[in-house]
Amino acid sequence: MISVKISTNAKEVESAFVKIGQAIKNFTPVLRRSGEYMVGSIQRNFLAGGRPDPWAPLSSMTIAMRRKGKGARSPQILIDTRALFKSIWYDVGEDSVRIGTNVPYAKKLHFGGTNKIPAHTESVKSHYRKVRGNRVRVSSFSRKAPARTFTVPARPFIRFQEEDVTALQDIFVQFI
């Protein structure tokens, strides 16, 4: 506990210092505000497509796979379904804040890595295609897909920005 001795009769000042001393015992409010701020900052990383450095663009294969049957919009990196974007959370402890996500593939997207897909049989749904200008229905079928490996580039989304440090300092100063 902080103790302050005031030699004048300024009871208001003394009362204010006592309140500050009591508030400093419980950091939960300031840690909560810091966690809320950082979740917002991380979500701004998603919306900007990477901050301060832009993330690697999507591969043409990813764009083709993602857009099948979903219209002509261009896909957004790490935000197309918003599952990862919405999964960012914070947890306030007695003297700390943890920030993270519970999405299992988040680590691979954040740090990058290699994915291996074993050989398998895949089903192709019936669909239509143009043959010599005419729309022709193709029946569903199965085909063997070979094993393949592809690299996922690192797209760090849980990052502290320079502006975050200043904002967090302001949050703590306002608290005190």
PyMOL commands that place a pseudoatom at each C-alpha (Angstrom):
pseudoatom trace, name=CA, resn=MET, resi=1, chain=A, elem=C, hetatm=0, pos=[0.000, 0.000, 0.000]
pseudoatom trace, name=CA, resn=ILE, resi=2, chain=A, elem=C, hetatm=0, pos=[1.099, 3.538, -0.702]
pseudoatom trace, name=CA, resn=SER, resi=3, chain=A, elem=C, hetatm=0, pos=[1.147, 5.906, 2.241]
pseudoatom trace, name=CA, resn=VAL, resi=4, chain=A, elem=C, hetatm=0, pos=[1.253, 9.677, 1.967]
pseudoatom trace, name=CA, resn=LYS, resi=5, chain=A, elem=C, hetatm=0, pos=[1.722, 12.152, 4.797]
pseudoatom trace, name=CA, resn=ILE, resi=6, chain=A, elem=C, hetatm=0, pos=[0.457, 15.643, 4.136]
pseudoatom trace, name=CA, resn=SER, resi=7, chain=A, elem=C, hetatm=0, pos=[1.543, 18.395, 6.496]
pseudoatom trace, name=CA, resn=THR, resi=8, chain=A, elem=C, hetatm=0, pos=[-1.304, 20.787, 5.596]
pseudoatom trace, name=CA, resn=ASN, resi=9, chain=A, elem=C, hetatm=0, pos=[-5.017, 20.450, 6.288]
pseudoatom trace, name=CA, resn=ALA, resi=10, chain=A, elem=C, hetatm=0, pos=[-5.771, 19.477, 2.700]
pseudoatom trace, name=CA, resn=LYS, resi=11, chain=A, elem=C, hetatm=0, pos=[-8.171, 16.596, 3.428]
pseudoatom trace, name=CA, resn=GLU, resi=12, chain=A, elem=C, hetatm=0, pos=[-9.288, 16.497, -0.221]
pseudoatom trace, name=CA, resn=VAL, resi=13, chain=A, elem=C, hetatm=0, pos=[-5.732, 15.873, -1.429]
pseudoatom trace, name=CA, resn=GLU, resi=14, chain=A, elem=C, hetatm=0, pos=[-5.204, 13.217, 1.214]
pseudoatom trace, name=CA, resn=SER, resi=15, chain=A, elem=C, hetatm=0, pos=[-8.487, 11.549, 0.239]
pseudoatom trace, name=CA, resn=ALA, resi=16, chain=A, elem=C, hetatm=0, pos=[-7.450, 11.544, -3.431]
pseudoatom trace, name=CA, resn=PHE, resi=17, chain=A, elem=C, hetatm=0, pos=[-4.140, 9.868, -2.604]
pseudoatom trace, name=CA, resn=VAL, resi=18, chain=A, elem=C, hetatm=0, pos=[-5.880, 7.233, -0.501]
pseudoatom trace, name=CA, resn=LYS, resi=19, chain=A, elem=C, hetatm=0, pos=[-8.191, 6.450, -3.441]
pseudoatom trace, name=CA, resn=ILE, resi=20, chain=A, elem=C, hetatm=0, pos=[-5.181, 6.162, -5.764]
pseudoatom trace, name=CA, resn=GLY, resi=21, chain=A, elem=C, hetatm=0, pos=[-3.511, 3.795, -3.320]
pseudoatom trace, name=CA, resn=GLN, resi=22, chain=A, elem=C, hetatm=0, pos=[-6.620, 1.602, -3.163]
pseudoatom trace, name=CA, resn=ALA, resi=23, chain=A, elem=C, hetatm=0, pos=[-7.038, 1.602, -6.953]
pseudoatom trace, name=CA, resn=ILE, resi=24, chain=A, elem=C, hetatm=0, pos=[-3.442, 0.519, -7.513]
pseudoatom trace, name=CA, resn=LYS, resi=25, chain=A, elem=C, hetatm=0, pos=[-4.072, -2.633, -5.461]
pseudoatom trace, name=CA, resn=ASN, resi=26, chain=A, elem=C, hetatm=0, pos=[-6.559, -3.839, -8.085]
pseudoatom trace, name=CA, resn=PHE, resi=27, chain=A, elem=C, hetatm=0, pos=[-5.211, -3.707, -11.638]
pseudoatom trace, name=CA, resn=THR, resi=28, chain=A, elem=C, hetatm=0, pos=[-8.174, -5.620, -13.123]
pseudoatom trace, name=CA, resn=PRO, resi=29, chain=A, elem=C, hetatm=0, pos=[-9.916, -2.569, -14.656]
pseudoatom trace, name=CA, resn=VAL, resi=30, chain=A, elem=C, hetatm=0, pos=[-6.788, -1.292, -16.414]
pseudoatom trace, name=CA, resn=LEU, resi=31, chain=A, elem=C, hetatm=0, pos=[-5.815, -4.777, -17.565]
pseudoatom trace, name=CA, resn=ARG, resi=32, chain=A, elem=C, hetatm=0, pos=[-9.324, -5.282, -18.952]
pseudoatom trace, name=CA, resn=ARG, resi=33, chain=A, elem=C, hetatm=0, pos=[-9.138, -1.991, -20.871]
pseudoatom trace, name=CA, resn=SER, resi=34, chain=A, elem=C, hetatm=0, pos=[-5.700, -2.969, -22.176]
pseudoatom trace, name=CA, resn=GLY, resi=35, chain=A, elem=C, hetatm=0, pos=[-7.013, -6.344, -23.359]
pseudoatom trace, name=CA, resn=GLU, resi=36, chain=A, elem=C, hetatm=0, pos=[-9.979, -4.722, -25.089]
pseudoatom trace, name=CA, resn=TYR, resi=37, chain=A, elem=C, hetatm=0, pos=[-7.668, -2.231, -26.767]
pseudoatom trace, name=CA, resn=MET, resi=38, chain=A, elem=C, hetatm=0, pos=[-5.298, -4.945, -28.008]
pseudoatom trace, name=CA, resn=VAL, resi=39, chain=A, elem=C, hetatm=0, pos=[-8.129, -7.087, -29.431]
pseudoatom trace, name=CA, resn=GLY, resi=40, chain=A, elem=C, hetatm=0, pos=[-9.194, -4.020, -31.420]
pseudoatom trace, name=CA, resn=SER, resi=41, chain=A, elem=C, hetatm=0, pos=[-5.617, -3.402, -32.564]
pseudoatom trace, name=CA, resn=ILE, resi=42, chain=A, elem=C, hetatm=0, pos=[-5.228, -7.007, -33.709]
pseudoatom trace, name=CA, resn=GLN, resi=43, chain=A, elem=C, hetatm=0, pos=[-8.505, -6.769, -35.609]
pseudoatom trace, name=CA, resn=ARG, resi=44, chain=A, elem=C, hetatm=0, pos=[-7.152, -3.623, -37.294]
pseudoatom trace, name=CA, resn=ASN, resi=45, chain=A, elem=C, hetatm=0, pos=[-4.165, -5.769, -38.375]
pseudoatom trace, name=CA, resn=PHE, resi=46, chain=A, elem=C, hetatm=0, pos=[-6.632, -8.052, -40.164]
pseudoatom trace, name=CA, resn=LEU, resi=47, chain=A, elem=C, hetatm=0, pos=[-8.541, -5.198, -41.802]
pseudoatom trace, name=CA, resn=ALA, resi=48, chain=A, elem=C, hetatm=0, pos=[-5.303, -3.601, -43.045]
pseudoatom trace, name=CA, resn=GLY, resi=49, chain=A, elem=C, hetatm=0, pos=[-4.002, -6.898, -44.447]
pseudoatom trace, name=CA, resn=GLY, resi=50, chain=A, elem=C, hetatm=0, pos=[-0.994, -6.774, -42.147]
pseudoatom trace, name=CA, resn=ARG, resi=51, chain=A, elem=C, hetatm=0, pos=[0.595, -3.939, -40.201]
pseudoatom trace, name=CA, resn=PRO, resi=52, chain=A, elem=C, hetatm=0, pos=[3.154, -2.449, -40.374]
pseudoatom trace, name=CA, resn=ASP, resi=53, chain=A, elem=C, hetatm=0, pos=[4.207, -4.668, -43.297]
pseudoatom trace, name=CA, resn=PRO, resi=54, chain=A, elem=C, hetatm=0, pos=[1.526, -6.031, -45.662]
pseudoatom trace, name=CA, resn=TRP, resi=55, chain=A, elem=C, hetatm=0, pos=[1.048, -9.797, -45.623]
pseudoatom trace, name=CA, resn=ALA, resi=56, chain=A, elem=C, hetatm=0, pos=[2.038, -11.964, -48.569]
pseudoatom trace, name=CA, resn=PRO, resi=57, chain=A, elem=C, hetatm=0, pos=[-0.740, -12.069, -51.191]
pseudoatom trace, name=CA, resn=LEU, resi=58, chain=A, elem=C, hetatm=0, pos=[-2.910, -15.143, -51.602]
pseudoatom trace, name=CA, resn=SER, resi=59, chain=A, elem=C, hetatm=0, pos=[-1.740, -17.701, -54.128]
pseudoatom trace, name=CA, resn=SER, resi=60, chain=A, elem=C, hetatm=0, pos=[-3.762, -18.122, -57.305]
pseudoatom trace, name=CA, resn=MET, resi=61, chain=A, elem=C, hetatm=0, pos=[-4.658, -21.665, -56.151]
pseudoatom trace, name=CA, resn=THR, resi=62, chain=A, elem=C, hetatm=0, pos=[-6.070, -20.342, -52.859]
pseudoatom trace, name=CA, resn=ILE, resi=63, chain=A, elem=C, hetatm=0, pos=[-8.101, -17.714, -54.671]
pseudoatom trace, name=CA, resn=ALA, resi=64, chain=A, elem=C, hetatm=0, pos=[-9.477, -20.307, -57.113]
pseudoatom trace, name=CA, resn=MET, resi=65, chain=A, elem=C, hetatm=0, pos=[-10.374, -22.761, -54.321]
pseudoatom trace, name=CA, resn=ARG, resi=66, chain=A, elem=C, hetatm=0, pos=[-11.941, -20.081, -52.145]
pseudoatom trace, name=CA, resn=ARG, resi=67, chain=A, elem=C, hetatm=0, pos=[-14.112, -18.483, -54.755]
pseudoatom trace, name=CA, resn=LYS, resi=68, chain=A, elem=C, hetatm=0, pos=[-15.810, -21.576, -56.176]
pseudoatom trace, name=CA, resn=GLY, resi=69, chain=A, elem=C, hetatm=0, pos=[-19.505, -20.803, -56.088]
pseudoatom trace, name=CA, resn=LYS, resi=70, chain=A, elem=C, hetatm=0, pos=[-19.097, -17.700, -53.919]
pseudoatom trace, name=CA, resn=GLY, resi=71, chain=A, elem=C, hetatm=0, pos=[-19.357, -14.944, -56.529]
pseudoatom trace, name=CA, resn=ALA, resi=72, chain=A, elem=C, hetatm=0, pos=[-16.813, -12.581, -57.977]
pseudoatom trace, name=CA, resn=ARG, resi=73, chain=A, elem=C, hetatm=0, pos=[-15.602, -10.707, -54.879]
pseudoatom trace, name=CA, resn=SER, resi=74, chain=A, elem=C, hetatm=0, pos=[-11.895, -10.848, -54.264]
pseudoatom trace, name=CA, resn=PRO, resi=75, chain=A, elem=C, hetatm=0, pos=[-11.016, -12.793, -51.103]
pseudoatom trace, name=CA, resn=GLN, resi=76, chain=A, elem=C, hetatm=0, pos=[-9.469, -11.014, -48.141]
pseudoatom trace, name=CA, resn=ILE, resi=77, chain=A, elem=C, hetatm=0, pos=[-6.334, -12.445, -46.548]
pseudoatom trace, name=CA, resn=LEU, resi=78, chain=A, elem=C, hetatm=0, pos=[-7.105, -14.218, -43.208]
pseudoatom trace, name=CA, resn=ILE, resi=79, chain=A, elem=C, hetatm=0, pos=[-10.523, -12.565, -42.963]
pseudoatom trace, name=CA, resn=ASP, resi=80, chain=A, elem=C, hetatm=0, pos=[-12.700, -14.121, -45.686]
pseudoatom trace, name=CA, resn=THR, resi=81, chain=A, elem=C, hetatm=0, pos=[-14.830, -16.217, -43.310]
pseudoatom trace, name=CA, resn=ARG, resi=82, chain=A, elem=C, hetatm=0, pos=[-14.100, -14.011, -40.243]
pseudoatom trace, name=CA, resn=ALA, resi=83, chain=A, elem=C, hetatm=0, pos=[-13.658, -17.135, -38.075]
pseudoatom trace, name=CA, resn=LEU, resi=84, chain=A, elem=C, hetatm=0, pos=[-10.104, -16.240, -37.045]
pseudoatom trace, name=CA, resn=PHE, resi=85, chain=A, elem=C, hetatm=0, pos=[-10.932, -12.515, -36.866]
pseudoatom trace, name=CA, resn=LYS, resi=86, chain=A, elem=C, hetatm=0, pos=[-13.785, -13.132, -34.401]
pseudoatom trace, name=CA, resn=SER, resi=87, chain=A, elem=C, hetatm=0, pos=[-11.829, -15.658, -32.342]
pseudoatom trace, name=CA, resn=ILE, resi=88, chain=A, elem=C, hetatm=0, pos=[-9.329, -13.181, -30.850]
pseudoatom trace, name=CA, resn=TRP, resi=89, chain=A, elem=C, hetatm=0, pos=[-9.819, -13.037, -27.064]
pseudoatom trace, name=CA, resn=TYR, resi=90, chain=A, elem=C, hetatm=0, pos=[-8.185, -11.696, -23.947]
pseudoatom trace, name=CA, resn=ASP, resi=91, chain=A, elem=C, hetatm=0, pos=[-8.110, -13.063, -20.409]
pseudoatom trace, name=CA, resn=VAL, resi=92, chain=A, elem=C, hetatm=0, pos=[-7.324, -10.911, -17.387]
pseudoatom trace, name=CA, resn=GLY, resi=93, chain=A, elem=C, hetatm=0, pos=[-5.320, -12.459, -14.578]
pseudoatom trace, name=CA, resn=GLU, resi=94, chain=A, elem=C, hetatm=0, pos=[-4.384, -10.940, -11.245]
pseudoatom trace, name=CA, resn=ASP, resi=95, chain=A, elem=C, hetatm=0, pos=[-1.454, -9.038, -12.745]
pseudoatom trace, name=CA, resn=SER, resi=96, chain=A, elem=C, hetatm=0, pos=[-1.451, -9.893, -16.450]
pseudoatom trace, name=CA, resn=VAL, resi=97, chain=A, elem=C, hetatm=0, pos=[-3.458, -10.032, -19.666]
pseudoatom trace, name=CA, resn=ARG, resi=98, chain=A, elem=C, hetatm=0, pos=[-3.263, -12.971, -22.068]
pseudoatom trace, name=CA, resn=ILE, resi=99, chain=A, elem=C, hetatm=0, pos=[-4.285, -12.403, -25.681]
pseudoatom trace, name=CA, resn=GLY, resi=100, chain=A, elem=C, hetatm=0, pos=[-4.801, -15.195, -28.167]
pseudoatom trace, name=CA, resn=THR, resi=101, chain=A, elem=C, hetatm=0, pos=[-7.133, -17.334, -30.223]
pseudoatom trace, name=CA, resn=ASN, resi=102, chain=A, elem=C, hetatm=0, pos=[-8.502, -20.860, -29.904]
pseudoatom trace, name=CA, resn=VAL, resi=103, chain=A, elem=C, hetatm=0, pos=[-8.542, -21.531, -33.661]
pseudoatom trace, name=CA, resn=PRO, resi=104, chain=A, elem=C, hetatm=0, pos=[-6.326, -24.595, -34.233]
pseudoatom trace, name=CA, resn=TYR, resi=105, chain=A, elem=C, hetatm=0, pos=[-4.812, -23.396, -37.520]
pseudoatom trace, name=CA, resn=ALA, resi=106, chain=A, elem=C, hetatm=0, pos=[-3.939, -19.903, -36.201]
pseudoatom trace, name=CA, resn=LYS, resi=107, chain=A, elem=C, hetatm=0, pos=[-0.337, -20.823, -35.326]
pseudoatom trace, name=CA, resn=LYS, resi=108, chain=A, elem=C, hetatm=0, pos=[0.363, -21.974, -38.896]
pseudoatom trace, name=CA, resn=LEU, resi=109, chain=A, elem=C, hetatm=0, pos=[-1.139, -18.781, -40.327]
pseudoatom trace, name=CA, resn=HIS, resi=110, chain=A, elem=C, hetatm=0, pos=[0.752, -16.555, -37.869]
pseudoatom trace, name=CA, resn=PHE, resi=111, chain=A, elem=C, hetatm=0, pos=[4.202, -18.163, -38.174]
pseudoatom trace, name=CA, resn=GLY, resi=112, chain=A, elem=C, hetatm=0, pos=[3.886, -19.877, -41.583]
pseudoatom trace, name=CA, resn=GLY, resi=113, chain=A, elem=C, hetatm=0, pos=[4.878, -23.443, -42.354]
pseudoatom trace, name=CA, resn=THR, resi=114, chain=A, elem=C, hetatm=0, pos=[4.385, -26.379, -44.657]
pseudoatom trace, name=CA, resn=ASN, resi=115, chain=A, elem=C, hetatm=0, pos=[1.213, -28.388, -45.170]
pseudoatom trace, name=CA, resn=LYS, resi=116, chain=A, elem=C, hetatm=0, pos=[1.251, -31.929, -46.527]
pseudoatom trace, name=CA, resn=ILE, resi=117, chain=A, elem=C, hetatm=0, pos=[-1.840, -33.402, -48.120]
pseudoatom trace, name=CA, resn=PRO, resi=118, chain=A, elem=C, hetatm=0, pos=[-1.589, -37.190, -48.605]
pseudoatom trace, name=CA, resn=ALA, resi=119, chain=A, elem=C, hetatm=0, pos=[-2.821, -38.902, -51.756]
pseudoatom trace, name=CA, resn=HIS, resi=120, chain=A, elem=C, hetatm=0, pos=[-6.583, -39.355, -51.573]
pseudoatom trace, name=CA, resn=THR, resi=121, chain=A, elem=C, hetatm=0, pos=[-9.764, -39.849, -53.562]
pseudoatom trace, name=CA, resn=GLU, resi=122, chain=A, elem=C, hetatm=0, pos=[-11.899, -36.772, -54.011]
pseudoatom trace, name=CA, resn=SER, resi=123, chain=A, elem=C, hetatm=0, pos=[-15.464, -36.418, -55.191]
pseudoatom trace, name=CA, resn=VAL, resi=124, chain=A, elem=C, hetatm=0, pos=[-16.335, -33.844, -57.824]
pseudoatom trace, name=CA, resn=LYS, resi=125, chain=A, elem=C, hetatm=0, pos=[-19.933, -32.636, -57.708]
pseudoatom trace, name=CA, resn=SER, resi=126, chain=A, elem=C, hetatm=0, pos=[-21.985, -32.405, -60.852]
pseudoatom trace, name=CA, resn=HIS, resi=127, chain=A, elem=C, hetatm=0, pos=[-21.619, -29.039, -62.501]
pseudoatom trace, name=CA, resn=TYR, resi=128, chain=A, elem=C, hetatm=0, pos=[-22.044, -27.189, -65.780]
pseudoatom trace, name=CA, resn=ARG, resi=129, chain=A, elem=C, hetatm=0, pos=[-19.302, -26.128, -68.159]
pseudoatom trace, name=CA, resn=LYS, resi=130, chain=A, elem=C, hetatm=0, pos=[-19.204, -24.536, -71.578]
pseudoatom trace, name=CA, resn=VAL, resi=131, chain=A, elem=C, hetatm=0, pos=[-18.263, -26.727, -74.501]
pseudoatom trace, name=CA, resn=ARG, resi=132, chain=A, elem=C, hetatm=0, pos=[-18.103, -24.945, -77.873]
pseudoatom trace, name=CA, resn=GLY, resi=133, chain=A, elem=C, hetatm=0, pos=[-20.364, -22.200, -76.568]
pseudoatom trace, name=CA, resn=ASN, resi=134, chain=A, elem=C, hetatm=0, pos=[-22.997, -24.589, -75.192]
pseudoatom trace, name=CA, resn=ARG, resi=135, chain=A, elem=C, hetatm=0, pos=[-23.718, -25.235, -71.521]
pseudoatom trace, name=CA, resn=VAL, resi=136, chain=A, elem=C, hetatm=0, pos=[-23.159, -28.947, -70.834]
pseudoatom trace, name=CA, resn=ARG, resi=137, chain=A, elem=C, hetatm=0, pos=[-23.879, -30.785, -67.577]
pseudoatom trace, name=CA, resn=VAL, resi=138, chain=A, elem=C, hetatm=0, pos=[-21.000, -32.827, -66.182]
pseudoatom trace, name=CA, resn=SER, resi=139, chain=A, elem=C, hetatm=0, pos=[-22.055, -35.688, -63.895]
pseudoatom trace, name=CA, resn=SER, resi=140, chain=A, elem=C, hetatm=0, pos=[-20.412, -36.128, -60.509]
pseudoatom trace, name=CA, resn=PHE, resi=141, chain=A, elem=C, hetatm=0, pos=[-17.398, -38.432, -60.380]
pseudoatom trace, name=CA, resn=SER, resi=142, chain=A, elem=C, hetatm=0, pos=[-14.470, -39.473, -58.177]
pseudoatom trace, name=CA, resn=ARG, resi=143, chain=A, elem=C, hetatm=0, pos=[-10.809, -39.037, -58.987]
pseudoatom trace, name=CA, resn=LYS, resi=144, chain=A, elem=C, hetatm=0, pos=[-7.506, -39.820, -57.330]
pseudoatom trace, name=CA, resn=ALA, resi=145, chain=A, elem=C, hetatm=0, pos=[-5.587, -36.789, -56.152]
pseudoatom trace, name=CA, resn=PRO, resi=146, chain=A, elem=C, hetatm=0, pos=[-1.820, -37.121, -55.730]
pseudoatom trace, name=CA, resn=ALA, resi=147, chain=A, elem=C, hetatm=0, pos=[-0.006, -36.174, -52.532]
pseudoatom trace, name=CA, resn=ARG, resi=148, chain=A, elem=C, hetatm=0, pos=[1.143, -32.576, -52.473]
pseudoatom trace, name=CA, resn=THR, resi=149, chain=A, elem=C, hetatm=0, pos=[2.964, -30.152, -50.245]
pseudoatom trace, name=CA, resn=PHE, resi=150, chain=A, elem=C, hetatm=0, pos=[2.516, -26.414, -50.099]
pseudoatom trace, name=CA, resn=THR, resi=151, chain=A, elem=C, hetatm=0, pos=[3.971, -23.597, -48.057]
pseudoatom trace, name=CA, resn=VAL, resi=152, chain=A, elem=C, hetatm=0, pos=[1.877, -21.184, -46.022]
pseudoatom trace, name=CA, resn=PRO, resi=153, chain=A, elem=C, hetatm=0, pos=[3.653, -17.827, -45.737]
pseudoatom trace, name=CA, resn=ALA, resi=154, chain=A, elem=C, hetatm=0, pos=[3.900, -16.205, -42.304]
pseudoatom trace, name=CA, resn=ARG, resi=155, chain=A, elem=C, hetatm=0, pos=[1.207, -13.602, -41.772]
pseudoatom trace, name=CA, resn=PRO, resi=156, chain=A, elem=C, hetatm=0, pos=[1.755, -12.360, -38.206]
pseudoatom trace, name=CA, resn=PHE, resi=157, chain=A, elem=C, hetatm=0, pos=[-1.556, -10.980, -36.967]
pseudoatom trace, name=CA, resn=ILE, resi=158, chain=A, elem=C, hetatm=0, pos=[-1.023, -10.844, -33.179]
pseudoatom trace, name=CA, resn=ARG, resi=159, chain=A, elem=C, hetatm=0, pos=[1.448, -7.977, -33.140]
pseudoatom trace, name=CA, resn=PHE, resi=160, chain=A, elem=C, hetatm=0, pos=[2.040, -4.914, -31.007]
pseudoatom trace, name=CA, resn=GLN, resi=161, chain=A, elem=C, hetatm=0, pos=[2.327, -1.763, -33.104]
pseudoatom trace, name=CA, resn=GLU, resi=162, chain=A, elem=C, hetatm=0, pos=[4.321, 1.286, -32.052]
pseudoatom trace, name=CA, resn=GLU, resi=163, chain=A, elem=C, hetatm=0, pos=[1.043, 3.152, -31.573]
pseudoatom trace, name=CA, resn=ASP, resi=164, chain=A, elem=C, hetatm=0, pos=[-0.154, 0.385, -29.217]
pseudoatom trace, name=CA, resn=VAL, resi=165, chain=A, elem=C, hetatm=0, pos=[2.676, 1.005, -26.775]
pseudoatom trace, name=CA, resn=THR, resi=166, chain=A, elem=C, hetatm=0, pos=[1.726, 4.689, -26.530]
pseudoatom trace, name=CA, resn=ALA, resi=167, chain=A, elem=C, hetatm=0, pos=[-1.986, 3.890, -26.197]
pseudoatom trace, name=CA, resn=LEU, resi=168, chain=A, elem=C, hetatm=0, pos=[-1.354, 1.292, -23.470]
pseudoatom trace, name=CA, resn=GLN, resi=169, chain=A, elem=C, hetatm=0, pos=[0.844, 3.758, -21.579]
pseudoatom trace, name=CA, resn=ASP, resi=170, chain=A, elem=C, hetatm=0, pos=[-1.997, 6.298, -21.780]
pseudoatom trace, name=CA, resn=ILE, resi=171, chain=A, elem=C, hetatm=0, pos=[-4.468, 3.705, -20.449]
pseudoatom trace, name=CA, resn=PHE, resi=172, chain=A, elem=C, hetatm=0, pos=[-2.229, 3.047, -17.427]
pseudoatom trace, name=CA, resn=VAL, resi=173, chain=A, elem=C, hetatm=0, pos=[-1.572, 6.764, -16.809]
pseudoatom trace, name=CA, resn=GLN, resi=174, chain=A, elem=C, hetatm=0, pos=[-5.313, 7.494, -16.908]
pseudoatom trace, name=CA, resn=PHE, resi=175, chain=A, elem=C, hetatm=0, pos=[-5.872, 4.637, -14.455]
pseudoatom trace, name=CA, resn=ILE, resi=176, chain=A, elem=C, hetatm=0, pos=[-3.366, 6.008, -11.987]
for i in range(1, 176): cmd.bond("trace and resi %d" % i, "trace and resi %d" % (i + 1))
show_as sticks, trace
zoom trace
